[in-house]
Amino acid sequence: MTIWSLVPIKSFKRPKSRLNDILSLDERRSLVRKMLSDVIKVQQNTKAFTEHLIVTEDEEVIRFAKKLGCKSLLQKKPGLNQGVKEGVSYSMSNGAKSIFIMHGDIPGVDQASIFSIINAHNELLINNVAAVTLLPDTIGAGTNCMICTPPNAIKFRYGIDSCSYHLEEAGQVKVKIKIHKANKLSADIDVRQDLDDFLTERKYLNLEGYLNS
């Protein structure tokens, strides 16, 4: 399976605004860069992907992607769904048969979790030409990770309650879809409790400890 990794990230300019009550702008920027680096490095170490593509609205992210050894794409139009759409179109024009979409704020990701969702998706493809494997966030509302075969199998509906919308989209076009669970892919960092839980789980004394790891 020719599968591309796609990581959408809007910008480094004013990231993670819901953390601005506990972190300075510089700290939030450093956190986002570190999480993105960790996500990409784990993905690269799996050697499961033909290419790694970061799609963004920010030219600074484009430069950062180059340092990570990734392809990058500067969106023509703003918005998460638009970015994913453009990234999917680019990947397909360059030979991608499947797309692995994962957000860049899931620092707990490990290789085993990535292989678990890829294996689940491969099983789904045994009896289906088109399929989507979806991994929700911790509360089951957002879409943290998704594999689509073909990459444009469904319309992307990221945003509030995106998990339900993606299920709905798959139903409308009669594409087989499966919910997959993996704890280390479900926990993203959006609010203070998310960050506290992650630092505690990884036994970091504070944010600085993680940033310097």
KETIMI-430015 format. One line per field, with one value per residue: residue number from 1; residue in one letter; chain; x, y, z of N, C-alpha, C, O, CB in turn. Coordinates in steps of 0.05 Angstrom, whole numbers. Each point is the difference from the previous one (the first is absolute). Glycine has a CB too. Example, Ala and Ser with C-alpha at 12.3 -4.5 7.8 and 13.67 -1.06 7.14 Angstrom:
<markes>
i = 1; 2
aa = a; s
ch = A; A
n.px = 264; 31
n.py = -114; 44
n.pz = 156; -39
ca.px = -18; 16
ca.py = 24; 24
ca.pz = 0; 1
c.px = 18; -15
c.py = 24; 22
c.pz = 0; 14
o.px = 21; 10
o.py = 0; 22
o.pz = 13; 4
cb.px = -59; 14
cb.py = -23; -35
cb.pz = 12; -47
</markes>
This chain:
<markes>
i = 1; 2; 3; 4; 5; 6; 7; 8; 9; 10; 11; 12; 13; 14; 15; 16; 17; 18; 19; 20; 21; 22; 23; 24; 25; 26; 27; 28; 29; 30; 31; 32; 33; 34; 35; 36; 37; 38; 39; 40; 41; 42; 43; 44; 45; 46; 47; 48; 49; 50; 51; 52; 53; 54; 55; 56; 57; 58; 59; 60; 61; 62; 63; 64; 65; 66; 67; 68; 69; 70; 71; 72; 73; 74; 75; 76; 77; 78; 79; 80; 81; 82; 83; 84; 85; 86; 87; 88; 89; 90; 91; 92; 93; 94; 95; 96; 97; 98; 99; 100; 101; 102; 103; 104; 105; 106; 107; 108; 109; 110; 111; 112; 113; 114; 115; 116; 117; 118; 119; 120; 121; 122; 123; 124; 125; 126; 127; 128; 129; 130; 131; 132; 133; 134; 135; 136; 137; 138; 139; 140; 141; 142; 143; 144; 145; 146; 147; 148; 149; 150; 151; 152; 153; 154; 155; 156; 157; 158; 159; 160; 161; 162; 163; 164; 165; 166; 167; 168; 169; 170; 171; 172; 173; 174; 175; 176; 177; 178; 179; 180; 181; 182; 183; 184; 185; 186; 187; 188; 189; 190; 191; 192; 193; 194; 195; 196; 197; 198; 199; 200; 201; 202; 203; 204; 205; 206; 207; 208; 209; 210; 211; 212; 213
aa = m; t; i; w; s; l; v; p; i; k; s; f; k; r; p; k; s; r; l; n; d; i; l; s; l; d; e; r; r; s; l; v; r; k; m; l; s; d; v; i; k; v; q; q; n; t; k; a; f; t; e; h; l; i; v; t; e; d; e; e; v; i; r; f; a; k; k; l; g; c; k; s; l; l; q; k; k; p; g; l; n; q; g; v; k; e; g; v; s; y; s; m; s; n; g; a; k; s; i; f; i; m; h; g; d; i; p; g; v; d; q; a; s; i; f; s; i; i; n; a; h; n; e; l; l; i; n; n; v; a; a; v; t; l; l; p; d; t; i; g; a; g; t; n; c; m; i; c; t; p; p; n; a; i; k; f; r; y; g; i; d; s; c; s; y; h; l; e; e; a; g; q; v; k; v; k; i; k; i; h; k; a; n; k; l; s; a; d; i; d; v; r; q; d; l; d; d; f; l; t; e; r; k; y; l; n; l; e; g; y; l; n; s
ch = A; A; A; A; A; A; A; A; A; A; A; A; A; A; A; A; A; A; A; A; A; A; A; A; A; A; A; A; A; A; A; A; A; A; A; A; A; A; A; A; A; A; A; A; A; A; A; A; A; A; A; A; A; A; A; A; A; A; A; A; A; A; A; A; A; A; A; A; A; A; A; A; A; A; A; A; A; A; A; A; A; A; A; A; A; A; A; A; A; A; A; A; A; A; A; A; A; A; A; A; A; A; A; A; A; A; A; A; A; A; A; A; A; A; A; A; A; A; A; A; A; A; A; A; A; A; A; A; A; A; A; A; A; A; A; A; A; A; A; A; A; A; A; A; A; A; A; A; A; A; A; A; A; A; A; A; A; A; A; A; A; A; A; A; A; A; A; A; A; A; A; A; A; A; A; A; A; A; A; A; A; A; A; A; A; A; A; A; A; A; A; A; A; A; A; A; A; A; A; A; A; A; A; A; A; A; A; A; A; A; A; A; A
n.px = 17; 33; -7; 12; 13; -50; 36; -58; 49; -48; 58; 53; -50; -23; 22; -49; -50; -4; 62; -21; -8; 63; 34; 26; -29; 49; -38; -31; 53; 21; -53; 3; 60; -12; -50; 31; 47; -38; -29; 52; 26; -48; -2; 60; -6; -45; 47; -72; 22; 12; 12; 7; -49; 19; -61; 22; -41; 70; 38; 10; -21; 41; 48; -21; -2; 62; 13; -34; 38; -60; -2; -10; -54; 13; -65; -4; -29; 19; -11; 30; -28; 46; 44; -28; -9; 61; 17; -36; 24; 59; -12; -26; 50; 39; -39; -46; -23; -10; -5; 30; -46; 47; -26; 60; -34; 25; 56; -29; 21; 23; 15; -51; -36; 21; -13; -60; -16; 32; -33; -56; 12; 14; -58; -28; 29; -27; -50; 23; 20; -5; 28; -10; 43; -35; 51; -59; 41; 3; -58; 2; 15; 48; 4; 53; -3; -32; 32; -32; 8; -34; 26; -63; -25; -27; -8; 55; -52; 65; -42; -14; 7; 61; -28; -53; 28; 28; -55; -25; 43; -9; -62; 7; 35; -32; 62; -7; -4; 35; -16; 67; -7; 62; -12; 38; -51; -32; 46; -16; 33; -67; 19; 48; -18; 40; 48; -13; -1; 57; 29; -23; 19; 60; 7; -8; 17; -36; -22; 61; -10; -23; 45; 47; -29
n.py = -24; 42; 13; 63; -2; 43; 29; 39; 37; 48; 12; -19; 48; -22; -71; -3; 54; -48; 21; 68; -24; -23; 35; 60; 0; -36; -48; -4; -4; -48; -33; 0; -20; -50; -21; 1; -34; -46; -7; -9; -43; -40; 3; -15; -52; -26; 2; 16; 43; -18; 50; 16; 37; 43; 15; 58; 43; -5; 17; -25; -56; 4; -1; -51; -37; 9; -23; -54; -14; 35; 1; 59; 3; 67; -22; 20; 11; 16; -57; -42; -8; 29; -39; -52; 21; 8; -57; -31; 30; -16; -61; -5; 27; -48; -58; 13; -61; 37; 62; -25; 56; 2; 59; 14; -20; -70; 22; -61; -11; -56; -15; -22; 46; -11; -61; 12; 31; -39; -50; 29; 10; -61; -19; 42; -27; -61; 28; 61; 7; 37; -11; 54; -34; 50; -1; 30; 40; -36; 8; -47; 63; -12; -35; -11; -22; 4; -54; 35; -60; 43; 33; 4; -53; 57; 56; 6; 5; 26; 19; -16; -67; -13; -53; 17; 18; -57; -31; 37; -13; -62; 5; 32; -45; -58; 16; -62; 48; -42; 42; -13; 3; 22; 20; 24; 25; 28; 44; 53; 32; 26; 14; 10; -59; -7; 17; -36; -53; 9; 9; -53; -37; 19; -4; 69; 17; 26; -4; -9; -63; 6; 39; -42; -56
n.pz = 0; -45; 72; -20; 64; -16; 53; -18; 27; -9; 7; 30; 5; 51; 12; 35; -5; 44; 21; 7; 63; -5; -47; 2; -54; 17; 21; -55; -34; 35; -7; -63; -3; 36; -32; -54; 22; 18; -54; -32; 38; -3; -63; -6; 34; -40; -46; -3; -48; -61; 36; 61; -32; 50; -30; 24; -13; 5; -56; 61; -23; -49; 40; 33; -52; -8; 58; -15; -56; -20; -62; 23; -31; 10; 13; -61; 56; 61; 17; 38; -54; -33; 24; -18; -59; -9; 23; -40; -50; 15; 5; -57; -30; 27; -17; 48; -15; 54; 15; 55; 9; 51; 20; -5; 58; 1; 47; 2; -65; 23; -57; 30; -25; -59; 3; 21; -53; -40; 21; -7; -61; -13; 21; -40; -51; 11; -28; -29; -64; 52; 60; 29; 40; 33; 44; 28; 19; 47; -22; -52; -29; -36; -48; 48; -60; -58; -24; -50; -29; -45; 44; -13; 45; 10; -24; 38; 42; 25; 44; 53; -3; -38; 25; -28; -53; -10; 8; -44; -44; 4; -10; -54; -28; 26; 37; 29; 49; 36; 49; -6; 65; -9; 67; -45; -37; 54; 13; -46; 39; 1; 59; 35; -10; -49; 37; 49; -35; -24; 54; 27; -46; 4; 70; -25; 63; -48; -55; 12; -5; -58; -21; 13; -30
ca.px = -17; 15; -14; 13; -7; -7; -3; -8; 5; -8; 20; 15; -2; -14; -12; -10; -10; -13; 21; 13; -2; 22; 25; 6; -1; 25; -2; -19; 14; 19; -15; -11; 23; 10; -19; 1; 25; -3; -19; 13; 22; -11; -10; 23; 13; -16; 6; -25; -12; 15; 8; -11; -8; -12; -14; -2; -5; 22; 26; 19; -4; 12; 29; 4; -4; 24; 19; -9; 3; -27; -12; -18; -17; -12; -28; -8; -22; 2; -19; 10; -11; 11; 28; 0; -9; 22; 21; -9; 2; 29; 10; -10; 13; 27; 0; -11; -24; -13; 11; -1; -2; 4; 6; 27; 0; -4; 28; 3; 0; 23; -1; -20; -27; -3; -4; -26; -21; 6; -8; -29; -9; 6; -20; -24; 3; -1; -25; -10; 18; 2; -4; 10; 4; -1; 6; -10; 15; -7; -29; -16; -13; 18; 14; 29; 16; -18; 11; -19; 7; 21; 3; -24; -23; -23; 4; 11; -17; 13; -13; -16; -14; 8; -3; -28; -4; 14; -17; -23; 10; 5; -26; -13; 13; 2; 27; 3; 15; 4; 12; 23; 8; 27; 1; 22; -7; -24; 5; 13; 5; -15; -5; 19; -1; 13; 29; 7; -2; 23; 25; -1; 3; 28; 17; 14; -5; -13; 1; 28; 12; -8; 11; 29; 4
ca.py = 24; 25; 17; 25; 13; 28; 14; 28; 18; 26; 21; 4; 28; 2; -27; -10; 23; -9; -3; 25; 8; -13; 0; 24; -5; -14; -27; -14; -5; -22; -24; -9; -10; -25; -21; -7; -15; -26; -15; -6; -18; -27; -9; -6; -24; -24; -7; -10; 20; 7; 29; 16; 27; 19; 20; 23; 27; 16; -6; -8; -29; -11; -1; -19; -26; -7; -9; -26; -19; -5; 16; 19; 12; 25; 0; 22; 13; -7; -19; -28; -18; 8; -9; -29; -5; 7; -20; -25; 4; -1; -27; -17; 7; -11; -29; -11; -16; 3; 23; -3; 28; 1; 27; 3; 6; -25; -6; -26; -21; -19; -15; -21; 11; 5; -26; -12; 10; -8; -28; 0; 10; -20; -21; 10; 0; -27; -4; 25; 15; 26; -3; 21; -8; 25; -2; 24; 10; -13; 1; -12; 20; 9; -20; 4; -15; -12; -11; -1; -13; 18; 23; 18; -17; 15; 28; 5; 17; 6; 22; -10; -26; -10; -29; -6; 9; -18; -24; 7; 3; -27; -12; 12; -10; -29; -8; -15; 15; -14; 15; -14; 13; -3; 21; 19; 18; 14; 23; 24; 21; 24; 15; -5; -27; -17; 3; -11; -29; -9; 4; -19; -27; -3; 5; 25; 17; 25; 2; 3; -26; -12; 15; -6; -29
ca.pz = 0; -1; 19; 8; 25; -4; 26; -3; 23; -10; 1; 24; 8; 25; 4; 26; 15; 25; 21; 5; 28; 16; -15; -16; -29; -7; 9; -17; -26; 4; 4; -25; -16; 12; -5; -29; -4; 11; -17; -25; 4; 5; -26; -17; 10; -7; -28; -12; -18; -24; 3; 22; -10; 19; -14; 18; -10; 11; -14; 20; 2; -24; 5; 21; -11; -15; 20; 9; -22; -11; -20; 11; -19; 10; -10; -17; 15; 28; 13; 3; -20; -25; 0; -3; -28; -18; 5; -12; -29; -6; 4; -21; -26; 2; 1; 25; -2; 26; 15; 29; 9; 29; 9; 11; 29; 14; 6; 12; -21; -3; -25; 2; -4; -29; -14; 7; -17; -28; -2; 0; -26; -20; 3; -11; -29; -12; -14; -8; -17; 13; 29; 18; 28; 14; 28; 13; 23; 25; 6; -21; -16; -21; -16; 4; -20; -19; -24; -21; -25; -9; 17; -1; 3; 11; 4; 26; 16; 25; 16; 22; -4; -26; -2; -9; -28; -18; -2; -17; -27; -10; -4; -23; -25; 3; 5; 26; 20; 25; 23; 13; 25; 10; 20; -4; -22; 7; 18; -11; 20; -6; 24; 22; 11; -20; 3; 26; -1; -16; 15; 22; -11; -10; 23; -2; 23; -10; -29; -8; -1; -25; -22; -2; -2
c.px = 18; -15; 17; -10; -6; -5; -7; 7; -3; 24; 16; -5; -14; -14; -11; -10; -13; 20; 12; -3; 22; 26; 3; -2; 25; -2; -19; 12; 20; -14; -10; 22; 9; -20; 0; 25; -3; -18; 14; 22; -10; -11; 23; 13; -15; 8; -24; -10; 19; 11; -13; -5; -12; -13; -7; -7; 24; 27; 21; -2; 12; 30; 6; -3; 25; 22; -7; 3; -26; -5; -19; -16; -13; -28; -6; -23; 1; -20; 11; -10; 11; 29; 2; -8; 23; 23; -7; 3; 29; 10; -9; 13; 28; 0; -11; -25; -17; 12; -4; 1; 1; 8; 28; 2; -6; 27; 4; 1; 24; -4; -22; -28; -4; -4; -27; -23; 5; -9; -30; -11; 5; -20; -26; 1; -1; -26; -13; 21; 5; -7; 13; 2; 4; 7; -8; 20; -11; -29; -18; -13; 17; 12; 30; 16; -20; 16; -22; 11; -25; 2; -24; -26; -24; 7; 10; -16; 12; -12; -15; -15; 6; -2; -27; -4; 15; -15; -23; 8; 5; -26; -13; 12; 5; 29; 2; 18; 1; 13; 22; 8; 29; 5; 21; -5; -25; 5; 16; 3; -14; -4; 19; 0; 13; 30; 9; 0; 24; 26; 2; 5; 29; 21; 19; -8; -15; 2; 29; 13; -8; 13; 29; 6; 7
c.py = 25; 20; 24; 8; 30; 12; 29; 16; 29; 19; -2; 27; 4; -26; -4; 22; -8; -6; 27; 10; -12; 1; 26; -7; -16; -29; -16; -6; -23; -27; -12; -11; -27; -23; -8; -16; -29; -18; -9; -21; -29; -12; -9; -26; -26; -10; -11; 18; 5; 28; 11; 28; 16; 22; 23; 26; 18; -7; -8; -30; -15; -3; -21; -29; -10; -11; -28; -22; -7; 17; 20; 13; 25; 2; 25; 16; -9; -21; -29; -19; 6; -10; -30; -7; 5; -20; -26; 1; -2; -29; -18; 5; -11; -30; -13; -16; 1; 24; -5; 28; 0; 28; 1; 5; -25; -11; -28; -23; -18; -17; -22; 10; 6; -26; -12; 11; -7; -29; -3; 8; -21; -23; 9; 0; -27; -4; 26; 15; 28; -3; 24; -12; 26; -4; 26; 10; -14; 0; -10; 20; 8; -24; 5; -12; -14; -10; -3; -13; 0; 25; 19; -16; 14; 30; 5; 21; 5; 24; -13; -25; -12; -30; -8; 9; -18; -26; 5; 2; -28; -14; 10; -10; -30; -10; -14; 16; -15; 18; -17; 16; -6; 24; 22; 17; 17; 25; 22; 21; 25; 19; -8; -28; -20; 1; -12; -31; -12; 1; -20; -29; -5; 6; 24; 18; 26; 0; 1; -28; -14; 14; -7; -30; -8
c.pz = 0; 17; 8; 27; -6; 28; -6; 25; -10; -1; 27; 13; 28; 7; 28; 18; 26; 23; 8; 29; 17; -15; -16; -30; -8; 9; -17; -28; 3; 4; -27; -18; 10; -5; -30; -6; 10; -17; -26; 4; 5; -26; -18; 9; -5; -28; -15; -22; -24; 1; 25; -10; 22; -17; 19; -14; 5; -13; 21; 5; -24; 4; 22; -11; -15; 19; 10; -22; -12; -25; 13; -22; 13; -13; -17; 13; 29; 9; 1; -21; -28; -2; -5; -29; -20; 3; -13; -30; -9; 2; -22; -27; -1; 7; 26; -5; 26; 14; 30; 11; 31; 8; 14; 29; 16; 8; 12; -20; 1; -24; 1; -6; -30; -15; 6; -18; -29; -4; -1; -27; -22; 1; -13; -31; -13; -16; -10; -17; 12; 29; 16; 28; 16; 30; 14; 22; 26; 6; -23; -19; -24; -15; 1; -23; -18; -24; -21; -25; -18; 18; 1; 3; 11; 1; 28; 15; 27; 13; 23; -8; -27; -3; -11; -29; -20; -3; -19; -29; -13; -7; -26; -26; 1; -1; 27; 19; 26; 21; 12; 25; 7; 18; -6; -25; 7; 16; -14; 21; -9; 24; 22; 10; -19; 5; 27; 0; -15; 16; 23; -10; -8; 22; -5; 24; -9; -30; -11; -3; -26; -24; -4; -3; -29
o.px = 16; -20; 24; -23; 16; -18; 17; -6; 13; 7; -10; 10; 12; -25; 7; 9; -1; -8; 19; 13; 4; 21; -20; -1; -2; 9; 4; -5; 1; 10; 2; -3; 6; 9; 0; -1; 9; 6; -2; 3; 12; 5; -1; 9; 11; -3; 2; -19; 24; 23; -20; 18; -19; 12; -9; 2; 0; 8; 19; 20; 11; 11; 20; 15; 6; 14; 18; -5; -3; 11; -9; 8; -12; -3; 11; -3; 11; -19; 14; 15; 5; 8; 16; 12; 5; 13; 18; 9; 7; 15; 15; 5; 13; 21; 0; -18; -24; 23; -22; 21; -16; 17; 10; 22; -15; 9; 23; 3; 22; -21; -14; -16; -22; -17; -11; -17; -19; -12; -11; -20; -17; -7; -15; -21; -2; 1; -23; 23; 22; -19; 18; -19; 19; -11; 12; 18; -17; -11; -24; -18; -10; -3; 10; 22; -21; 18; -21; 22; -20; -18; -5; -20; -23; 23; -11; -7; -13; -10; 6; -14; -17; -5; -2; -12; -10; 0; -7; -14; -7; -2; -12; -15; 12; 6; -9; 22; -20; 18; -4; -3; 9; 1; -4; 15; -7; -16; 24; -10; 9; 1; 16; 21; 13; 14; 20; 19; 12; 15; 22; 16; 10; 24; 23; -23; -16; 12; 6; 16; 17; 9; 10; 23; 4
o.py = 4; 13; -3; -4; 13; -9; 16; -8; 8; 11; -11; 6; 12; -1; 13; 3; 16; -6; 0; 20; 8; -4; 11; -24; -18; -18; -24; -21; -18; -20; -24; -20; -19; -22; -24; -20; -19; -23; -23; -18; -19; -23; -21; -17; -22; -24; -16; -9; 2; 6; -10; 13; -8; 11; -6; 2; 23; -23; -14; -14; -21; -21; -14; -18; -23; -19; -16; -23; -22; 21; -6; 1; -2; 1; 21; 24; -21; -6; -9; -14; -18; -10; -9; -17; -16; -8; -14; -19; -13; -9; -17; -18; -1; -11; -24; 10; -4; 7; -9; 13; -13; 13; -21; 7; 1; -20; -10; -23; 10; 0; -5; -14; -5; -2; -14; -16; -4; -7; -16; -11; -4; -11; -16; -3; -3; -13; 0; 3; 11; -14; 13; -12; 15; -19; 21; -14; -17; -19; 0; -8; 2; -23; 17; 10; -9; 13; -11; 7; -12; 4; 13; 7; -6; 7; -12; 21; -3; 18; -23; -1; -12; -10; -16; -15; -5; -12; -18; -10; -4; -15; -16; -4; -11; -20; 11; 8; -13; 15; -23; 24; -23; 23; 23; 19; 18; 19; -2; -3; 14; 24; -19; -12; -19; -21; -13; -13; -20; -19; -11; -14; -22; -1; 0; 1; 11; -18; -11; -4; -14; -14; 2; -8; -24
o.pz = 18; -8; 7; 8; -14; 15; -9; 22; -19; -21; 19; 22; 18; 0; 19; 23; 19; 22; 15; 8; 23; 13; -10; -7; -16; -14; -6; -11; -17; -10; -5; -13; -15; -8; -6; -15; -14; -6; -8; -16; -10; -6; -13; -16; 0; -6; -18; -14; 3; -8; 10; -10; 13; -18; 23; -24; -7; 0; -8; 4; 3; -6; -2; 8; 1; -6; 7; 5; -11; -4; 22; -23; 21; -24; 4; -4; 6; -14; -18; -12; -16; -21; -16; -12; -18; -20; -11; -13; -20; -18; -10; -16; -21; 9; 2; -14; 0; -6; 8; 0; 13; -13; 9; 10; 20; -12; 1; 7; 6; -13; -19; -12; -10; -18; -17; -8; -15; -21; -15; -10; -18; -21; -12; -13; -24; -21; -8; 8; -1; 7; -10; 10; -6; 12; -6; 8; -1; 11; 3; -15; -23; 8; -13; -7; 8; -10; 6; -9; 7; 17; 20; -12; -8; -3; 19; -10; 21; -13; 7; -20; -13; -22; -18; -16; -22; -22; -16; -18; -23; -19; -14; -20; -18; -13; 20; -7; 8; -6; 7; 1; -2; -9; 4; -4; -15; 0; -4; 22; -18; -2; -3; 5; 9; 0; 1; 11; 8; 0; 5; 11; 4; -5; 9; 7; 15; -12; -20; -18; -12; -18; -23; -1; -6
cb.px = -53; 37; -48; 28; 12; -3; 16; -31; 18; -53; -19; 25; -13; 18; 25; 22; -5; -29; -9; -21; -53; -55; 18; 30; -24; 18; 5; -33; -7; 21; -16; -34; 8; 15; -29; -24; 17; 1; -36; -13; 15; -17; -38; -1; 8; -35; 46; 8; -49; -52; 25; 6; 11; 23; -10; 32; -49; -33; -31; -23; -53; -46; -16; -32; -55; -25; -10; -26; 43; -27; 13; 22; 3; 48; -24; 16; -40; 35; -51; -13; -47; -37; -5; -23; -52; -25; -7; -41; -48; -10; -15; -49; -41; -5; 37; 39; 48; -33; 12; 2; -12; -3; -59; -10; 1; -52; -16; -26; -49; 27; 63; 45; 22; 46; 61; 33; 12; 51; 53; 20; 26; 56; 36; 16; 29; 27; 16; -52; -38; 6; -19; -1; 0; -23; 27; -65; 25; 55; 35; 11; -12; 12; -50; -29; 60; -56; 58; -44; 55; 12; 53; 46; 54; -36; -25; 52; -27; 52; -10; 10; -19; 36; 34; -4; 6; 44; 20; -6; 28; 44; 7; 6; 9; -51; 27; -28; 7; -13; -40; 19; -56; 15; -11; 16; 26; -7; -23; -9; 36; -24; -65; -27; -55; -51; -22; -38; -62; -39; -21; -48; -58; -41; -25; 25; 57; -1; -50; -13; -19; -53; -43; -15; -36
cb.py = -29; -22; -37; 18; -46; 0; -47; -6; -41; -18; 41; -37; 0; 51; -30; -41; 8; -13; -46; -9; -5; -26; -61; 44; 61; 61; 40; 44; 66; 53; 41; 54; 66; 48; 42; 62; 61; 42; 50; 64; 57; 36; 52; 65; 50; 40; 7; -11; 19; -38; 15; -41; -11; -20; -28; -25; -29; 26; 47; 59; 29; 42; 63; 51; 33; 54; 63; 46; 5; -32; -31; 7; -42; 22; -46; -50; 22; 53; 38; 23; 14; 51; 46; 10; 30; 56; 37; 11; 42; 56; 24; 17; 42; 56; 27; 27; -26; -57; 40; -59; 26; -62; 30; 10; 46; 10; 58; 41; 21; 0; 14; -8; 25; 43; 7; 11; 42; 39; 3; 21; 52; 23; 0; 32; 43; -4; -39; 0; -36; 37; -63; 49; -61; 37; -52; -1; 61; 33; 39; -30; 15; 64; -22; -10; 3; 17; -14; 34; -17; -21; -16; 24; -31; -47; 23; -33; -15; -38; 53; 47; 28; 48; 11; 20; 52; 33; 4; 35; 48; 13; 10; 44; 56; 17; 27; -52; 56; -58; 48; -42; 21; -48; -56; -51; -52; -62; -30; -7; -34; -50; 24; 59; 30; 28; 55; 54; 24; 33; 59; 44; 23; 12; -48; -5; -29; 43; 34; 49; 11; 1; 34; 48; 17
cb.pz = 7; -39; 11; -56; 41; -61; 32; -53; 41; 38; -49; -40; -66; -8; -53; -27; -62; -50; -33; -55; -29; 8; 7; 44; 9; 17; 53; 35; 4; 31; 51; 16; 5; 43; 43; 4; 19; 51; 27; -1; 29; 53; 18; 8; 35; 35; 31; 58; 35; -18; -60; 45; -59; 54; -55; 53; 15; 44; -28; 18; 23; -23; -11; 26; -6; -28; 7; 27; 32; 50; -57; 62; -44; 29; 37; -36; -48; 21; 2; 61; 43; 19; 47; 61; 31; 22; 53; 51; 20; 34; 59; 41; 18; 4; -31; 40; -32; 9; -47; 0; -54; 14; -4; -53; -29; -15; 6; 32; -34; 63; 13; 46; 56; 22; 20; 55; 47; 19; 39; 60; 32; 24; 55; 53; 30; 60; 37; 33; -40; -50; 4; -37; -7; -45; -4; -18; -23; 5; 27; 45; 63; 18; -18; 56; 24; 25; 20; 27; 15; -64; -29; -17; 15; 31; -53; -6; -45; -4; -48; 39; 42; 19; 57; 62; 40; 35; 63; 56; 35; 46; 63; 47; 13; -9; -49; -18; -30; -19; 2; -46; 18; -33; 30; 25; -17; 0; 43; -68; 30; -33; -10; 8; 14; -34; -29; 11; -7; -42; -18; 13; -20; -41; 2; -58; 8; 55; 22; 41; 61; 39; 31; 29; 44
</markes>
